[in-house]
Each structure stands twice: as structure tokens, then as C-alpha cells.
Amino acid sequence: MCLTLLDAQMQAGPTPTVPTPFGEANRLSLAGCSGELIYLGARPGVGKTALGLECARRAAKYGVGVLIVSVK
């Protein structure tokens, strides 16, 4: 049963990704797939919120649902 599911997924091809606003990240396959959970972490004041909101805006533009959770 598992092999038939795997075979079907392989035949379907790669999972479509949601492009980021940054071409280099897309080229490096850092774009997210629908249904993925992506964590964004870094030191304070380096632009995590701006980056996350811009990526969420782009995903919403492509019709992908977005949930943003901010821990303070």
C-alpha cells in the first residue's frame, strides 16, 4: 500500500512551492510548500517580522492560507 502511494507521489512530480519575494531564496529552493510550517528566528531587531509579513503577503497573493503567530 505504501509503495503505491509513494509511486503516485513520484509520478505527480514535485510539490508546487509558494515563491518568496526574494529571487535568490526561490532559486535555492527555500520557498515554502503549501501546508508547511515555517519557523523564522533570529536576534532582536533584524527584521524577522518584516520578512515574515512580506512572505505571508506573497503567499496570500497566490491564494495560500496564512497564519502568523508572534511570541513576545
mmJSON file of the N, C-alpha and C atoms, coordinates in Angstrom:
{"data_MODEL":{"atom_site":{
"group_PDB":["ATOM","ATOM","ATOM","ATOM","ATOM","ATOM","ATOM","ATOM","ATOM","ATOM","ATOM","ATOM","ATOM","ATOM","ATOM","ATOM","ATOM","ATOM","ATOM","ATOM","ATOM","ATOM","ATOM","ATOM","ATOM","ATOM","ATOM","ATOM","ATOM","ATOM","ATOM","ATOM","ATOM","ATOM","ATOM","ATOM","ATOM","ATOM","ATOM","ATOM","ATOM","ATOM","ATOM","ATOM","ATOM","ATOM","ATOM","ATOM","ATOM","ATOM","ATOM","ATOM","ATOM","ATOM","ATOM","ATOM","ATOM","ATOM","ATOM","ATOM","ATOM","ATOM","ATOM","ATOM","ATOM","ATOM","ATOM","ATOM","ATOM","ATOM","ATOM","ATOM","ATOM","ATOM","ATOM","ATOM","ATOM","ATOM","ATOM","ATOM","ATOM","ATOM","ATOM","ATOM","ATOM","ATOM","ATOM","ATOM","ATOM","ATOM","ATOM","ATOM","ATOM","ATOM","ATOM","ATOM","ATOM","ATOM","ATOM","ATOM","ATOM","ATOM","ATOM","ATOM","ATOM","ATOM","ATOM","ATOM","ATOM","ATOM","ATOM","ATOM","ATOM","ATOM","ATOM","ATOM","ATOM","ATOM","ATOM","ATOM","ATOM","ATOM","ATOM","ATOM","ATOM","ATOM","ATOM","ATOM","ATOM","ATOM","ATOM","ATOM","ATOM","ATOM","ATOM","ATOM","ATOM","ATOM","ATOM","ATOM","ATOM","ATOM","ATOM","ATOM","ATOM","ATOM","ATOM","ATOM","ATOM","ATOM","ATOM","ATOM","ATOM","ATOM","ATOM","ATOM","ATOM","ATOM","ATOM","ATOM","ATOM","ATOM","ATOM","ATOM","ATOM","ATOM","ATOM","ATOM","ATOM","ATOM","ATOM","ATOM","ATOM","ATOM","ATOM","ATOM","ATOM","ATOM","ATOM","ATOM","ATOM","ATOM","ATOM","ATOM","ATOM","ATOM","ATOM","ATOM","ATOM","ATOM","ATOM","ATOM","ATOM","ATOM","ATOM","ATOM","ATOM","ATOM","ATOM","ATOM","ATOM","ATOM","ATOM","ATOM","ATOM","ATOM","ATOM","ATOM","ATOM","ATOM","ATOM","ATOM","ATOM","ATOM","ATOM","ATOM"],
"id":[1,2,3,4,5,6,7,8,9,10,11,12,13,14,15,16,17,18,19,20,21,22,23,24,25,26,27,28,29,30,31,32,33,34,35,36,37,38,39,40,41,42,43,44,45,46,47,48,49,50,51,52,53,54,55,56,57,58,59,60,61,62,63,64,65,66,67,68,69,70,71,72,73,74,75,76,77,78,79,80,81,82,83,84,85,86,87,88,89,90,91,92,93,94,95,96,97,98,99,100,101,102,103,104,105,106,107,108,109,110,111,112,113,114,115,116,117,118,119,120,121,122,123,124,125,126,127,128,129,130,131,132,133,134,135,136,137,138,139,140,141,142,143,144,145,146,147,148,149,150,151,152,153,154,155,156,157,158,159,160,161,162,163,164,165,166,167,168,169,170,171,172,173,174,175,176,177,178,179,180,181,182,183,184,185,186,187,188,189,190,191,192,193,194,195,196,197,198,199,200,201,202,203,204,205,206,207,208,209,210,211,212,213,214,215,216],
"type_symbol":["N","C","C","N","C","C","N","C","C","N","C","C","N","C","C","N","C","C","N","C","C","N","C","C","N","C","C","N","C","C","N","C","C","N","C","C","N","C","C","N","C","C","N","C","C","N","C","C","N","C","C","N","C","C","N","C","C","N","C","C","N","C","C","N","C","C","N","C","C","N","C","C","N","C","C","N","C","C","N","C","C","N","C","C","N","C","C","N","C","C","N","C","C","N","C","C","N","C","C","N","C","C","N","C","C","N","C","C","N","C","C","N","C","C","N","C","C","N","C","C","N","C","C","N","C","C","N","C","C","N","C","C","N","C","C","N","C","C","N","C","C","N","C","C","N","C","C","N","C","C","N","C","C","N","C","C","N","C","C","N","C","C","N","C","C","N","C","C","N","C","C","N","C","C","N","C","C","N","C","C","N","C","C","N","C","C","N","C","C","N","C","C","N","C","C","N","C","C","N","C","C","N","C","C","N","C","C","N","C","C","N","C","C","N","C","C"],
"label_atom_id":["N","CA","C","N","CA","C","N","CA","C","N","CA","C","N","CA","C","N","CA","C","N","CA","C","N","CA","C","N","CA","C","N","CA","C","N","CA","C","N","CA","C","N","CA","C","N","CA","C","N","CA","C","N","CA","C","N","CA","C","N","CA","C","N","CA","C","N","CA","C","N","CA","C","N","CA","C","N","CA","C","N","CA","C","N","CA","C","N","CA","C","N","CA","C","N","CA","C","N","CA","C","N","CA","C","N","CA","C","N","CA","C","N","CA","C","N","CA","C","N","CA","C","N","CA","C","N","CA","C","N","CA","C","N","CA","C","N","CA","C","N","CA","C","N","CA","C","N","CA","C","N","CA","C","N","CA","C","N","CA","C","N","CA","C","N","CA","C","N","CA","C","N","CA","C","N","CA","C","N","CA","C","N","CA","C","N","CA","C","N","CA","C","N","CA","C","N","CA","C","N","CA","C","N","CA","C","N","CA","C","N","CA","C","N","CA","C","N","CA","C","N","CA","C","N","CA","C","N","CA","C","N","CA","C","N","CA","C","N","CA","C","N","CA","C","N","CA","C","N","CA","C"],
"label_alt_id":[null,null,null,null,null,null,null,null,null,null,null,null,null,null,null,null,null,null,null,null,null,null,null,null,null,null,null,null,null,null,null,null,null,null,null,null,null,null,null,null,null,null,null,null,null,null,null,null,null,null,null,null,null,null,null,null,null,null,null,null,null,null,null,null,null,null,null,null,null,null,null,null,null,null,null,null,null,null,null,null,null,null,null,null,null,null,null,null,null,null,null,null,null,null,null,null,null,null,null,null,null,null,null,null,null,null,null,null,null,null,null,null,null,null,null,null,null,null,null,null,null,null,null,null,null,null,null,null,null,null,null,null,null,null,null,null,null,null,null,null,null,null,null,null,null,null,null,null,null,null,null,null,null,null,null,null,null,null,null,null,null,null,null,null,null,null,null,null,null,null,null,null,null,null,null,null,null,null,null,null,null,null,null,null,null,null,null,null,null,null,null,null,null,null,null,null,null,null,null,null,null,null,null,null,null,null,null,null,null,null,null,null,null,null,null,null],
"label_comp_id":["MET","MET","MET","CYS","CYS","CYS","LEU","LEU","LEU","THR","THR","THR","LEU","LEU","LEU","LEU","LEU","LEU","ASP","ASP","ASP","ALA","ALA","ALA","GLN","GLN","GLN","MET","MET","MET","GLN","GLN","GLN","ALA","ALA","ALA","GLY","GLY","GLY","PRO","PRO","PRO","THR","THR","THR","PRO","PRO","PRO","THR","THR","THR","VAL","VAL","VAL","PRO","PRO","PRO","THR","THR","THR","PRO","PRO","PRO","PHE","PHE","PHE","GLY","GLY","GLY","GLU","GLU","GLU","ALA","ALA","ALA","ASN","ASN","ASN","ARG","ARG","ARG","LEU","LEU","LEU","SER","SER","SER","LEU","LEU","LEU","ALA","ALA","ALA","GLY","GLY","GLY","CYS","CYS","CYS","SER","SER","SER","GLY","GLY","GLY","GLU","GLU","GLU","LEU","LEU","LEU","ILE","ILE","ILE","TYR","TYR","TYR","LEU","LEU","LEU","GLY","GLY","GLY","ALA","ALA","ALA","ARG","ARG","ARG","PRO","PRO","PRO","GLY","GLY","GLY","VAL","VAL","VAL","GLY","GLY","GLY","LYS","LYS","LYS","THR","THR","THR","ALA","ALA","ALA","LEU","LEU","LEU","GLY","GLY","GLY","LEU","LEU","LEU","GLU","GLU","GLU","CYS","CYS","CYS","ALA","ALA","ALA","ARG","ARG","ARG","ARG","ARG","ARG","ALA","ALA","ALA","ALA","ALA","ALA","LYS","LYS","LYS","TYR","TYR","TYR","GLY","GLY","GLY","VAL","VAL","VAL","GLY","GLY","GLY","VAL","VAL","VAL","LEU","LEU","LEU","ILE","ILE","ILE","VAL","VAL","VAL","SER","SER","SER","VAL","VAL","VAL","LYS","LYS","LYS"],
"label_asym_id":["A","A","A","A","A","A","A","A","A","A","A","A","A","A","A","A","A","A","A","A","A","A","A","A","A","A","A","A","A","A","A","A","A","A","A","A","A","A","A","A","A","A","A","A","A","A","A","A","A","A","A","A","A","A","A","A","A","A","A","A","A","A","A","A","A","A","A","A","A","A","A","A","A","A","A","A","A","A","A","A","A","A","A","A","A","A","A","A","A","A","A","A","A","A","A","A","A","A","A","A","A","A","A","A","A","A","A","A","A","A","A","A","A","A","A","A","A","A","A","A","A","A","A","A","A","A","A","A","A","A","A","A","A","A","A","A","A","A","A","A","A","A","A","A","A","A","A","A","A","A","A","A","A","A","A","A","A","A","A","A","A","A","A","A","A","A","A","A","A","A","A","A","A","A","A","A","A","A","A","A","A","A","A","A","A","A","A","A","A","A","A","A","A","A","A","A","A","A","A","A","A","A","A","A","A","A","A","A","A","A","A","A","A","A","A","A"],
"label_entity_id":["1","1","1","1","1","1","1","1","1","1","1","1","1","1","1","1","1","1","1","1","1","1","1","1","1","1","1","1","1","1","1","1","1","1","1","1","1","1","1","1","1","1","1","1","1","1","1","1","1","1","1","1","1","1","1","1","1","1","1","1","1","1","1","1","1","1","1","1","1","1","1","1","1","1","1","1","1","1","1","1","1","1","1","1","1","1","1","1","1","1","1","1","1","1","1","1","1","1","1","1","1","1","1","1","1","1","1","1","1","1","1","1","1","1","1","1","1","1","1","1","1","1","1","1","1","1","1","1","1","1","1","1","1","1","1","1","1","1","1","1","1","1","1","1","1","1","1","1","1","1","1","1","1","1","1","1","1","1","1","1","1","1","1","1","1","1","1","1","1","1","1","1","1","1","1","1","1","1","1","1","1","1","1","1","1","1","1","1","1","1","1","1","1","1","1","1","1","1","1","1","1","1","1","1","1","1","1","1","1","1","1","1","1","1","1","1"],
"label_seq_id":[1,1,1,2,2,2,3,3,3,4,4,4,5,5,5,6,6,6,7,7,7,8,8,8,9,9,9,10,10,10,11,11,11,12,12,12,13,13,13,14,14,14,15,15,15,16,16,16,17,17,17,18,18,18,19,19,19,20,20,20,21,21,21,22,22,22,23,23,23,24,24,24,25,25,25,26,26,26,27,27,27,28,28,28,29,29,29,30,30,30,31,31,31,32,32,32,33,33,33,34,34,34,35,35,35,36,36,36,37,37,37,38,38,38,39,39,39,40,40,40,41,41,41,42,42,42,43,43,43,44,44,44,45,45,45,46,46,46,47,47,47,48,48,48,49,49,49,50,50,50,51,51,51,52,52,52,53,53,53,54,54,54,55,55,55,56,56,56,57,57,57,58,58,58,59,59,59,60,60,60,61,61,61,62,62,62,63,63,63,64,64,64,65,65,65,66,66,66,67,67,67,68,68,68,69,69,69,70,70,70,71,71,71,72,72,72],
"pdbx_PDB_ins_code":[null,null,null,null,null,null,null,null,null,null,null,null,null,null,null,null,null,null,null,null,null,null,null,null,null,null,null,null,null,null,null,null,null,null,null,null,null,null,null,null,null,null,null,null,null,null,null,null,null,null,null,null,null,null,null,null,null,null,null,null,null,null,null,null,null,null,null,null,null,null,null,null,null,null,null,null,null,null,null,null,null,null,null,null,null,null,null,null,null,null,null,null,null,null,null,null,null,null,null,null,null,null,null,null,null,null,null,null,null,null,null,null,null,null,null,null,null,null,null,null,null,null,null,null,null,null,null,null,null,null,null,null,null,null,null,null,null,null,null,null,null,null,null,null,null,null,null,null,null,null,null,null,null,null,null,null,null,null,null,null,null,null,null,null,null,null,null,null,null,null,null,null,null,null,null,null,null,null,null,null,null,null,null,null,null,null,null,null,null,null,null,null,null,null,null,null,null,null,null,null,null,null,null,null,null,null,null,null,null,null,null,null,null,null,null,null],
"Cartn_x":[0.823,0.0,0.866,1.897,2.783,3.512,3.917,4.65,3.781,2.497,1.641,1.439,1.345,1.218,2.493,3.641,4.92,5.067,4.688,4.768,3.868,2.671,1.745,2.319,2.954,3.551,4.72,5.501,6.638,6.159,5.092,4.546,3.943,3.427,2.796,3.817,5.082,6.112,6.339,7.164,7.496,6.302,6.311,5.267,5.389,4.295,4.391,4.751,5.6,6.031,5.399,5.402,4.929,6.165,6.318,7.534,7.615,8.833,9.078,9.313,9.351,9.656,11.135,11.914,13.36,13.793,14.228,14.592,15.662,16.663,17.747,17.227,16.322,15.734,14.936,14.238,13.481,14.425,15.528,16.496,17.125,17.296,17.897,16.873,15.667,14.579,14.194,14.241,13.823,12.358,11.711,10.291,9.509,8.43,7.645,6.616,6.284,5.213,3.937,2.821,1.544,1.418,1.021,0.882,2.101,3.192,4.395,4.293,4.966,5.104,6.523,6.644,7.961,8.218,9.338,9.759,10.769,10.668,11.601,12.189,13.477,14.092,15.413,15.683,16.941,17.011,18.084,18.264,17.227,16.959,16.001,16.448,15.468,15.728,16.39,16.34,16.981,15.988,14.676,13.695,12.906,12.804,12.029,10.575,9.978,8.566,8.364,9.218,9.102,9.245,10.207,10.404,9.215,8.757,7.619,6.356,6.089,4.886,4.963,6.131,6.28,6.081,6.626,6.431,4.972,4.325,2.905,2.041,2.375,1.631,1.743,2.939,3.157,2.39,2.402,1.671,0.176,-0.355,-1.779,-2.133,-1.222,-1.44,-1.634,-0.965,-1.087,-2.224,-3.03,-4.197,-3.93,-2.775,-2.422,-2.814,-3.503,-3.865,-2.632,-2.669,-1.523,-1.954,-1.162,-1.369,-0.05,-0.106,1.093,0.904,1.86,1.845,3.111,2.957,4.112,4.204,5.355,5.587,6.4,5.861,6.561,7.009],
"Cartn_y":[-1.193,0.0,1.254,1.258,2.416,2.667,1.6,1.771,2.376,2.041,2.628,4.117,4.528,5.948,6.69,6.114,6.719,6.818,5.764,5.764,6.85,7.004,8.04,9.429,9.637,10.939,11.226,10.199,10.381,10.686,10.044,10.279,11.678,12.209,13.533,14.65,14.375,15.393,16.177,17.216,17.982,18.744,18.954,19.714,21.18,21.813,23.232,24.067,25.045,25.901,27.274,27.98,29.361,30.24,31.0,31.8,32.915,33.183,34.29,35.555,36.706,37.942,38.045,37.043,37.106,36.028,36.432,35.503,34.506,34.941,34.045,32.933,33.266,32.242,31.229,31.69,30.775,29.856,30.399,29.611,28.531,28.822,27.864,26.903,26.918,26.054,26.345,27.586,27.956,28.375,28.367,28.709,27.616,27.989,27.015,26.308,25.112,24.357,24.58,24.526,24.676,23.601,24.003,23.068,22.973,23.632,23.603,24.568,24.218,25.099,25.647,26.96,27.586,28.443,28.184,28.984,30.011,31.198,32.268,32.784,32.623,33.04,33.756,34.744,35.489,36.416,37.153,38.105,39.217,39.913,41.022,42.144,42.721,43.908,43.688,42.467,42.233,42.088,42.258,42.262,40.982,40.164,38.921,39.197,40.162,40.472,40.98,41.87,42.403,41.291,40.414,39.304,38.359,38.002,37.088,37.651,38.93,39.548,39.645,39.938,40.026,38.66,37.623,36.268,35.843,36.197,35.87,36.608,37.86,38.638,37.989,37.543,36.903,35.588,34.806,33.535,33.772,34.783,35.103,35.551,36.241,36.681,35.48,34.363,33.146,32.25,32.753,32.011,30.986,31.059,30.121,30.739,29.978,30.467,30.705,31.727,32.117,32.317,31.841,32.079,32.591,33.736,34.303,34.273,33.679,33.637,34.314,35.328,36.066,35.851,35.462,35.236,36.402,37.068,38.226,37.883],
"Cartn_z":[0.0,0.0,0.0,0.844,0.944,-0.376,-1.026,-2.273,-3.36,-3.39,-4.409,-4.16,-2.888,-2.565,-2.951,-2.618,-2.972,-4.485,-5.187,-6.648,-7.245,-6.685,-7.171,-6.939,-5.775,-5.49,-6.427,-6.724,-7.636,-9.051,-9.462,-10.796,-10.918,-9.8,-9.808,-9.995,-9.713,-9.87,-8.591,-8.675,-7.472,-6.92,-5.615,-4.948,-5.34,-5.74,-6.091,-4.864,-5.059,-3.959,-4.074,-2.967,-2.93,-3.033,-4.106,-4.261,-3.218,-2.784,-1.862,-2.681,-2.044,-2.778,-3.153,-2.797,-2.997,-3.976,-5.15,-6.213,-5.811,-5.057,-4.66,-3.742,-2.843,-1.965,-2.785,-3.795,-4.655,-5.416,-5.889,-6.648,-5.772,-4.49,-3.561,-2.97,-3.483,-3.013,-1.576,-1.165,0.17,0.203,-0.944,-0.982,-0.271,0.391,1.147,0.297,0.69,0.067,0.864,0.196,0.88,1.949,3.144,4.242,5.132,4.779,5.6,6.771,7.836,8.984,8.941,8.859,8.724,9.952,10.632,11.772,11.294,11.838,11.498,12.797,12.993,14.241,13.994,14.797,14.723,15.935,16.024,17.11,17.009,18.116,18.087,17.15,16.469,15.659,14.32,13.781,12.491,11.343,11.619,10.54,10.354,11.395,11.281,10.933,11.612,11.37,9.953,9.507,8.14,7.107,7.296,6.369,6.385,7.585,7.702,7.089,7.334,6.771,5.251,4.728,3.267,2.612,3.218,2.685,2.813,3.919,4.103,3.084,2.836,1.833,0.461,0.115,-1.187,-1.268,-0.189,-0.188,-0.341,0.361,0.261,-1.152,-1.785,-3.172,-4.1,-3.773,-4.57,-4.083,-3.131,-2.677,-1.599,-0.964,0.104,1.435,2.283,3.607,4.458,5.281,6.098,7.542,8.476,9.893,10.459,11.118,11.734,13.247,13.945,15.406,15.88,16.725,17.232,18.734,19.207,20.624,21.157,22.147,22.741,24.109],
"occupancy":[1.0,1.0,1.0,1.0,1.0,1.0,1.0,1.0,1.0,1.0,1.0,1.0,1.0,1.0,1.0,1.0,1.0,1.0,1.0,1.0,1.0,1.0,1.0,1.0,1.0,1.0,1.0,1.0,1.0,1.0,1.0,1.0,1.0,1.0,1.0,1.0,1.0,1.0,1.0,1.0,1.0,1.0,1.0,1.0,1.0,1.0,1.0,1.0,1.0,1.0,1.0,1.0,1.0,1.0,1.0,1.0,1.0,1.0,1.0,1.0,1.0,1.0,1.0,1.0,1.0,1.0,1.0,1.0,1.0,1.0,1.0,1.0,1.0,1.0,1.0,1.0,1.0,1.0,1.0,1.0,1.0,1.0,1.0,1.0,1.0,1.0,1.0,1.0,1.0,1.0,1.0,1.0,1.0,1.0,1.0,1.0,1.0,1.0,1.0,1.0,1.0,1.0,1.0,1.0,1.0,1.0,1.0,1.0,1.0,1.0,1.0,1.0,1.0,1.0,1.0,1.0,1.0,1.0,1.0,1.0,1.0,1.0,1.0,1.0,1.0,1.0,1.0,1.0,1.0,1.0,1.0,1.0,1.0,1.0,1.0,1.0,1.0,1.0,1.0,1.0,1.0,1.0,1.0,1.0,1.0,1.0,1.0,1.0,1.0,1.0,1.0,1.0,1.0,1.0,1.0,1.0,1.0,1.0,1.0,1.0,1.0,1.0,1.0,1.0,1.0,1.0,1.0,1.0,1.0,1.0,1.0,1.0,1.0,1.0,1.0,1.0,1.0,1.0,1.0,1.0,1.0,1.0,1.0,1.0,1.0,1.0,1.0,1.0,1.0,1.0,1.0,1.0,1.0,1.0,1.0,1.0,1.0,1.0,1.0,1.0,1.0,1.0,1.0,1.0,1.0,1.0,1.0,1.0,1.0,1.0,1.0,1.0,1.0,1.0,1.0,1.0],
"B_iso_or_equiv":[0.0,0.0,0.0,0.0,0.0,0.0,0.0,0.0,0.0,0.0,0.0,0.0,0.0,0.0,0.0,0.0,0.0,0.0,0.0,0.0,0.0,0.0,0.0,0.0,0.0,0.0,0.0,0.0,0.0,0.0,0.0,0.0,0.0,0.0,0.0,0.0,0.0,0.0,0.0,0.0,0.0,0.0,0.0,0.0,0.0,0.0,0.0,0.0,0.0,0.0,0.0,0.0,0.0,0.0,0.0,0.0,0.0,0.0,0.0,0.0,0.0,0.0,0.0,0.0,0.0,0.0,0.0,0.0,0.0,0.0,0.0,0.0,0.0,0.0,0.0,0.0,0.0,0.0,0.0,0.0,0.0,0.0,0.0,0.0,0.0,0.0,0.0,0.0,0.0,0.0,0.0,0.0,0.0,0.0,0.0,0.0,0.0,0.0,0.0,0.0,0.0,0.0,0.0,0.0,0.0,0.0,0.0,0.0,0.0,0.0,0.0,0.0,0.0,0.0,0.0,0.0,0.0,0.0,0.0,0.0,0.0,0.0,0.0,0.0,0.0,0.0,0.0,0.0,0.0,0.0,0.0,0.0,0.0,0.0,0.0,0.0,0.0,0.0,0.0,0.0,0.0,0.0,0.0,0.0,0.0,0.0,0.0,0.0,0.0,0.0,0.0,0.0,0.0,0.0,0.0,0.0,0.0,0.0,0.0,0.0,0.0,0.0,0.0,0.0,0.0,0.0,0.0,0.0,0.0,0.0,0.0,0.0,0.0,0.0,0.0,0.0,0.0,0.0,0.0,0.0,0.0,0.0,0.0,0.0,0.0,0.0,0.0,0.0,0.0,0.0,0.0,0.0,0.0,0.0,0.0,0.0,0.0,0.0,0.0,0.0,0.0,0.0,0.0,0.0,0.0,0.0,0.0,0.0,0.0,0.0,0.0,0.0,0.0,0.0,0.0,0.0],
"pdbx_formal_charge":[null,null,null,null,null,null,null,null,null,null,null,null,null,null,null,null,null,null,null,null,null,null,null,null,null,null,null,null,null,null,null,null,null,null,null,null,null,null,null,null,null,null,null,null,null,null,null,null,null,null,null,null,null,null,null,null,null,null,null,null,null,null,null,null,null,null,null,null,null,null,null,null,null,null,null,null,null,null,null,null,null,null,null,null,null,null,null,null,null,null,null,null,null,null,null,null,null,null,null,null,null,null,null,null,null,null,null,null,null,null,null,null,null,null,null,null,null,null,null,null,null,null,null,null,null,null,null,null,null,null,null,null,null,null,null,null,null,null,null,null,null,null,null,null,null,null,null,null,null,null,null,null,null,null,null,null,null,null,null,null,null,null,null,null,null,null,null,null,null,null,null,null,null,null,null,null,null,null,null,null,null,null,null,null,null,null,null,null,null,null,null,null,null,null,null,null,null,null,null,null,null,null,null,null,null,null,null,null,null,null,null,null,null,null,null,null],
"auth_seq_id":[1,1,1,2,2,2,3,3,3,4,4,4,5,5,5,6,6,6,7,7,7,8,8,8,9,9,9,10,10,10,11,11,11,12,12,12,13,13,13,14,14,14,15,15,15,16,16,16,17,17,17,18,18,18,19,19,19,20,20,20,21,21,21,22,22,22,23,23,23,24,24,24,25,25,25,26,26,26,27,27,27,28,28,28,29,29,29,30,30,30,31,31,31,32,32,32,33,33,33,34,34,34,35,35,35,36,36,36,37,37,37,38,38,38,39,39,39,40,40,40,41,41,41,42,42,42,43,43,43,44,44,44,45,45,45,46,46,46,47,47,47,48,48,48,49,49,49,50,50,50,51,51,51,52,52,52,53,53,53,54,54,54,55,55,55,56,56,56,57,57,57,58,58,58,59,59,59,60,60,60,61,61,61,62,62,62,63,63,63,64,64,64,65,65,65,66,66,66,67,67,67,68,68,68,69,69,69,70,70,70,71,71,71,72,72,72],
"auth_comp_id":["MET","MET","MET","CYS","CYS","CYS","LEU","LEU","LEU","THR","THR","THR","LEU","LEU","LEU","LEU","LEU","LEU","ASP","ASP","ASP","ALA","ALA","ALA","GLN","GLN","GLN","MET","MET","MET","GLN","GLN","GLN","ALA","ALA","ALA","GLY","GLY","GLY","PRO","PRO","PRO","THR","THR","THR","PRO","PRO","PRO","THR","THR","THR","VAL","VAL","VAL","PRO","PRO","PRO","THR","THR","THR","PRO","PRO","PRO","PHE","PHE","PHE","GLY","GLY","GLY","GLU","GLU","GLU","ALA","ALA","ALA","ASN","ASN","ASN","ARG","ARG","ARG","LEU","LEU","LEU","SER","SER","SER","LEU","LEU","LEU","ALA","ALA","ALA","GLY","GLY","GLY","CYS","CYS","CYS","SER","SER","SER","GLY","GLY","GLY","GLU","GLU","GLU","LEU","LEU","LEU","ILE","ILE","ILE","TYR","TYR","TYR","LEU","LEU","LEU","GLY","GLY","GLY","ALA","ALA","ALA","ARG","ARG","ARG","PRO","PRO","PRO","GLY","GLY","GLY","VAL","VAL","VAL","GLY","GLY","GLY","LYS","LYS","LYS","THR","THR","THR","ALA","ALA","ALA","LEU","LEU","LEU","GLY","GLY","GLY","LEU","LEU","LEU","GLU","GLU","GLU","CYS","CYS","CYS","ALA","ALA","ALA","ARG","ARG","ARG","ARG","ARG","ARG","ALA","ALA","ALA","ALA","ALA","ALA","LYS","LYS","LYS","TYR","TYR","TYR","GLY","GLY","GLY","VAL","VAL","VAL","GLY","GLY","GLY","VAL","VAL","VAL","LEU","LEU","LEU","ILE","ILE","ILE","VAL","VAL","VAL","SER","SER","SER","VAL","VAL","VAL","LYS","LYS","LYS"],
"auth_asym_id":["A","A","A","A","A","A","A","A","A","A","A","A","A","A","A","A","A","A","A","A","A","A","A","A","A","A","A","A","A","A","A","A","A","A","A","A","A","A","A","A","A","A","A","A","A","A","A","A","A","A","A","A","A","A","A","A","A","A","A","A","A","A","A","A","A","A","A","A","A","A","A","A","A","A","A","A","A","A","A","A","A","A","A","A","A","A","A","A","A","A","A","A","A","A","A","A","A","A","A","A","A","A","A","A","A","A","A","A","A","A","A","A","A","A","A","A","A","A","A","A","A","A","A","A","A","A","A","A","A","A","A","A","A","A","A","A","A","A","A","A","A","A","A","A","A","A","A","A","A","A","A","A","A","A","A","A","A","A","A","A","A","A","A","A","A","A","A","A","A","A","A","A","A","A","A","A","A","A","A","A","A","A","A","A","A","A","A","A","A","A","A","A","A","A","A","A","A","A","A","A","A","A","A","A","A","A","A","A","A","A","A","A","A","A","A","A"],
"auth_atom_id":["N","CA","C","N","CA","C","N","CA","C","N","CA","C","N","CA","C","N","CA","C","N","CA","C","N","CA","C","N","CA","C","N","CA","C","N","CA","C","N","CA","C","N","CA","C","N","CA","C","N","CA","C","N","CA","C","N","CA","C","N","CA","C","N","CA","C","N","CA","C","N","CA","C","N","CA","C","N","CA","C","N","CA","C","N","CA","C","N","CA","C","N","CA","C","N","CA","C","N","CA","C","N","CA","C","N","CA","C","N","CA","C","N","CA","C","N","CA","C","N","CA","C","N","CA","C","N","CA","C","N","CA","C","N","CA","C","N","CA","C","N","CA","C","N","CA","C","N","CA","C","N","CA","C","N","CA","C","N","CA","C","N","CA","C","N","CA","C","N","CA","C","N","CA","C","N","CA","C","N","CA","C","N","CA","C","N","CA","C","N","CA","C","N","CA","C","N","CA","C","N","CA","C","N","CA","C","N","CA","C","N","CA","C","N","CA","C","N","CA","C","N","CA","C","N","CA","C","N","CA","C","N","CA","C","N","CA","C","N","CA","C","N","CA","C","N","CA","C","N","CA","C"],
"pdbx_PDB_model_num":[1,1,1,1,1,1,1,1,1,1,1,1,1,1,1,1,1,1,1,1,1,1,1,1,1,1,1,1,1,1,1,1,1,1,1,1,1,1,1,1,1,1,1,1,1,1,1,1,1,1,1,1,1,1,1,1,1,1,1,1,1,1,1,1,1,1,1,1,1,1,1,1,1,1,1,1,1,1,1,1,1,1,1,1,1,1,1,1,1,1,1,1,1,1,1,1,1,1,1,1,1,1,1,1,1,1,1,1,1,1,1,1,1,1,1,1,1,1,1,1,1,1,1,1,1,1,1,1,1,1,1,1,1,1,1,1,1,1,1,1,1,1,1,1,1,1,1,1,1,1,1,1,1,1,1,1,1,1,1,1,1,1,1,1,1,1,1,1,1,1,1,1,1,1,1,1,1,1,1,1,1,1,1,1,1,1,1,1,1,1,1,1,1,1,1,1,1,1,1,1,1,1,1,1,1,1,1,1,1,1,1,1,1,1,1,1]
}}}
